[in-house]
Amino acid sequence: MNKLSLAFFGMLFLALMWTGCTKDDPVVPNEEEVITTLTYTLTPTSGTPVVMTFKDLDGDGGNAPVITGGTLAANTTYTGAIVLLNETETPAENITLEITEEADEHQFFFESTVTGLSVAYGDLDANGKPIGLVSTVTTGAVGSGNVKVTLRHEPNKTATGVAGGDITNAGGSTDIEVTFPIDVQ
């Protein structure tokens, strides 16, 4: 190698070392929410609210979660409100506040096997897309089945059917999924 080549490669080496050693701030991914408790309160226009709960205080594995379903009146409309907590902390952290702050990154989905029971969204994010912390539940005739509540993180809210509550094309990751047994009387 001649001196010119050595000088060129030396400068190239220094340039690569200089740029290669530049520290960038690491990208910290959004940590998944720890959700130990989901409370879904259904309040009729008149009468006593129905409170359905999911509690899994030890997280995945260990003890099975405790799930309490509800008995709803036939042909009745309820206002639904979901509250999420992380009860591994003292005092319990209200995850509902984080979901509200990051509303464009979250959406609840409701799937019912109860004939005549429907769930409609009652709240929207800043882009006019549904969230699901607030809902309207309408019952039909007497029957029983389940209502599955799923919270998706970073769903594609513009995908076909997603704004209408169809989880099929939502994508994203599931933060929590609970199946509540329901009796309509």
MARVOMI-814288 format. One record per atom (N, C-alpha, C, O): residue in one letter; x, y, z negated. Coordinates in steps of 0.05 Angstrom, whole numbers, plus 5000, padded with zeros to 4 digits. Example, Ala and Ser with C-alpha at 12.3 -4.5 7.8 and 13.67 -1.06 7.14 Angstrom:
MARVOMI-814288
a526448864844;a524649104844;a526449344844;a528549344831;s525749554858;s527349794857;s525850014843;s526850234839;
END
This chain:
MARVOMI-814288
m501749765000;m500050005000;m501850255000;m503950264987;n501050455015;n502550695014;n501550884992;n499550824979;k502951094988;k502351284966;k499651414969;k498251454950;l498851464994;l496251584999;l493951394991;l492051484979;s494251144998;s492250944991;s492050904960;s489950894949;l494450904947;l494450874918;l493151114905;l491551084886;a493651354915;a492451594904;a489451594908;a487951664890;f488551504932;f485651494938;f484251294919;f482251364907;f485351054916;f484150854899;f484350934869;f482550874854;g486451074862;g486651174834;g484451374828;g483251364807;m483951564847;m481851764843;m479151634843;m477351714828;l478751434861;l476251294862;l475751144836;l473451144825;f477851024825;f477550874799;f476751074777;f475051014761;l478051304776;l477451504755;l474651604758;l473151644738;a473751654783;a471051744787;a468951544778;a466951604766;l469551284785;l467651074776;l467651044746;l465551004734;m469951064733;m470051044704;m468551284691;m467151244672;w468951524702;w467651754691;w464551734693;w463251784673;t463451644716;t460551624719;t459551374705;t457351364695;g461151164704;g460250914692;g460150934661;g458750774649;c461551124650;c461551144621;c459651354611;c459451404586;t458251484628;t456251684620;t453951544606;t452851354616;k453451644582;k451251524566;k448651654573;k448351904573;d446651494580;d443951594584;d442351514560;d442951314546;d440251674554;d438551594532;d437051344540;d436051324562;p437051144522;p435650894529;p432650944532;p431551114518;v431450794549;v428550804552;v427350624531;v427750384531;v425750734514;v424450584493;v421650514503;v419950694507;p421050254507;p418350184516;p416350244495;p416950244471;n413850284504;n411650334485;n411150074470;n410449874482;e411550084443;e411249834427;e408249754427;e406549924426;e407849494428;e405049394426;e403949464399;e405449454379;e401449524398;e400149584373;e399749324357;e399149114368;v400249334331;v399649104313;v396749154304;v396149344290;i395048974311;i392148994304;i391448744288;i391448524298;t390848794263;t389948574245;t386948564241;t385848354235;t385648784246;t382848804240;t381348964262;t382249174270;l379148844271;l377348984290;l374648974278;l373548764271;t373449214275;t370649234265;t368949354287;t369649574298;y366749214294;y364949314315;y362249354301;y360849164294;t361649614297;t359149684283;t357049764303;t357449934320;l354749624302;l352449684320;l350249804303;l349149684285;t349550054310;t347550204295;t345050244312;t345250374333;p342750134303;p340250174318;p339250464314;p340150604295;t337350544331;t336250814327;t334750834301;t334651054289;s333750614291;s332650614263;s333150344252;s332950134266;g333950334227;g334550074214;g337450064204;g338850264204;t338249834196;t340849784184;t342949714205;t342449554223;p345249844203;p347449764222;p348349474219;p348149364197;v349249364240;v350349094240;v353349124243;v354349244262;v354849004224;v357749034224;v358948754230;v358648564215;m360448744253;m361748494260;m364748544256;m365848764263;t366148344246;t369048384239;t370748154248;t369847924250;f373248224254;f375348034260;f377648114241;f378448344241;k378647924226;k381047974208;k382947754211;k382347514208;d385447824217;d387647634218;d390047764205;d391847864219;l390047774179;l391947924164;l394847814165;l396747954159;d395147554172;d397847444174;d398747424204;d400847304209;g397247534222;g398047534250;g397747274264;g396447084253;d398947244287;d398846994303;d400046764287;d402046804273;g398846534289;g399746304274;g398746324245;g397146504239;g399746154228;g398946164200;g395946114197;g394945924210;n394646274181;n391846234176;n390146324199;n390846514214;a387946184203;a386046264225;a384746534218;a384346594195;p384046684239;p382646944233;p379946884222;p378746674227;v378847084208;v376147074197;v374447244215;v374947484218;i372447124228;i370747274246;i367847264236;i366747044230;t366647494234;t363847514225;t362247634248;t362747864256;g360347484258;g358647574280;g356347734269;g356447844247;g354147744285;g351947914277;g349247804287;g349147654306;t347147894273;t344447844281;t343248104290;t343048294275;l342248114315;l341148354326;l338148314331;l337248084334;a336748534332;a333848524337;a333448514367;a334848634383;a331448364376;a330748344404;a329648614414;a328548774399;n330148664440;n329148904453;n329849164438;n328149334434;t332349184430;t333249414415;t335849524427;t337449384439;t336149794424;t338549924433;t340250004409;t339250114389;y342849944410;y344750004389;y346950184400;y347750164423;t348050364382;t350450514388;t352750354375;t352750304351;g354750284392;g356950134382;g359350304377;g359950494392;a360850244356;a363350384350;a365450184341;a364950024323;i367750194353;i369950014346;i372050154330;i372850384337;v373050024309;v375250124293;v377349904292;v376749674286;l379849984297;l382149794296;l384049874274;l384750114271;l384949684259;l386849734237;l389249554238;l389049324249;n391449644228;n393749484222;n393949474191;n395049654179;e393049254180;e392949234151;e395449094139;e395549024116;t397549074156;t400148974145;t401549214132;t403549164118;e400649454136;e401749694124;e399949794102;e397549744102;t401249934082;t399750044060;t400350344059;t402650414056;p398350514063;p395550454069;p395350344098;p397250374114;a393150224104;a392650114131;a392850334152;a391850554149;e394250264174;e394450454196;e392050424214;e391150214222;n390850654221;n388450664238;n389450674267;n390150884277;i389350444280;i390250424308;i388250554327;i389050624350;t385850594318;t383850734334;t384851004343;t384351094366;l386251144325;l387351404332;l389351394355;l389351564373;e391051184355;e392951154376;e391551084403;e392351184424;i389450924401;i387950854426;i386651104437;i386651144461;t385651274419;t384451534428;t386551714441;t385951834462;e388851734429;e391051894440;e392051794467;e392751954485;e392051534470;e392951404495;e390651284511;e390851064521;a388451434511;a385951324523;a386251244552;a385051044561;d387951384568;d388251314596;d389751054599;d389850944621;e391050954578;e392550704578;e391050464566;e392250254563;h388550504558;h387050294545;h384250284555;h383050484563;q383150034554;q380250004560;q379349744548;q380649534549;f376949764535;f375649524524;f373849404546;f372849544563;f373649134545;f371848994563;f370048824546;f370848704526;f367548804554;f365448664539;f364248454557;f363148514578;e364348194548;e363247984564;e361247834546;e361847744524;s358747814555;s356547694539;s355547444552;s355147424576;t355047234535;t353646994543;t350746994532;t349346804535;v350047224519;v347347244508;v345547354530;v345947574540;t343547204538;t341647284559;t340347544552;t339147574530;g340447734570;g339147994566;g340648194550;g339748424546;l343048124539;l344648314524;l346648454543;l348048314557;s346648714543;s348448864560;s349949074543;s348949174523;v352349134552;v354049334539;v354849544559;v355849474581;a354449804553;a355150024570;a357150204556;a356950234531;y359050314571;y361050494559;y359750754550;y357950854563;g360750864527;g359751114517;g361851324514;g361251544504;d364351264523;d366451464522;d368251434546;d368451224558;l369551664553;l371251664577;l373951794570;l374151964552;d376051724585;d378651844582;d378652114597;d376652184609;a380952254597;a381152514611;a380852494641;a380252694654;n381052254652;n380752204681;n377852114688;n377352044711;g376152114668;g373352024673;g373051724675;g371051634685;k374951574665;k374851284665;k374051184637;k374651314617;p372750954635;p371750854609;p373950774590;p376150694598;i373250794564;i375050704542;i373750464528;i374850244529;g371450514516;g369950304502;g370050314472;g368950134459;l371350514460;l371150544431;l368350594422;l367450524400;v366850724440;v363950784436;v362450644458;v363250644481;s360250514451;s358650374471;s355750374464;s354950454442;t354150294483;t351250254479;t350649954484;t351249854506;v349549824465;v348849534467;v345849524468;v344449624450;t344749384488;t341849354491;t341249054491;t342448904506;t339348974474;t338548694473;t335948654489;t334448844493;g335548404497;g333048324510;g331448144491;g331048204468;a330647914502;a329147714487;a330847574467;a333247604466;v329447414450;v330847244430;v332747054444;v332146944465;g335047014432;g337046834443;g339546844426;g339746994407;s341546694434;s344146694420;s346346634440;s345946534462;g348746694432;g351146654448;g353446804436;g353646834412;n355246904453;n357547044444;n357947304460;n357047334482;v359347494447;v360347734460;v363347744456;v364347754433;k364847734478;k367747744477;k368548034481;k367748164501;v370148134463;v371248404464;v374248384469;v375648264454;t375148504491;t377948494499;t379048774502;t377848934517;l381248844489;l382649094493;l385049054511;l386848894504;r385049184534;r387349164553;r389049424551;r387949644550;h391649374550;h393649594550;h394549624579;h395349434592;e394549874588;e395349944615;e393849794637;e395049684655;p391149784636;p389649654657;p389749844682;p390250084679;n389149734705;n388849894729;n385949984730;n384149844740;k385450214719;k382650314716;k381350394743;k378950434744;t383050404764;t381950474790;t381450224807;t380450244830;a382149994797;a381649744812;a378649684815;a377049784799;t377949534834;t375149464840;t373849344816;t374749144804;g371549464807;g369949364786;g370749434758;g369149404739;v373249524754;v374249574727;v372749794712;v372049764689;a372150014726;a370650234713;a367850144705;a366650254686;g366749934717;g364149824710;g364349604689;g362349494681;g366749544679;g367049354658;g367949074666;g367948894649;d368549034692;d369448774702;d372448744697;d373948904709;i373248554681;i376048524673;i377648384695;i380148374694;t376348264715;t377648094735;t380048224748;t382148094750;n379948484756;n382048614770;n383548814753;n385148974763;a383148804726;a384249004708;a387248994706;a388649194704;g388448754705;g391248734700;g391948824672;g390248814654;g394348924668;g395249014642;g395648774623;g395648544632;s396048844598;s396548634578;s394348654556;s393348874551;t393648424544;t391648424524;t392748484497;t394548354487;d391648704484;d392448774457;d390948604437;d392148524417;i388448554441;i386848384423;i384448284439;i383348424456;e383548044432;e381247924444;e379747774422;e380847604409;v377147834419;v375547724397;v372947624409;v371647774425;t372047394401;t369347294409;t367547284385;t368047134366;f365447454385;f363547464363;f361147304369;f359947324391;p360247124351;p357746984354;p355447184349;p355447334330;i353347164366;i351147354364;i348547194365;i348147014381;d346647274347;d343947174347;d342147414352;d342347614338;v340347384371;v338347594376;v335647484367;v334747274377;q334347614347;q331847514336;q329647714338;q327447664329;
END
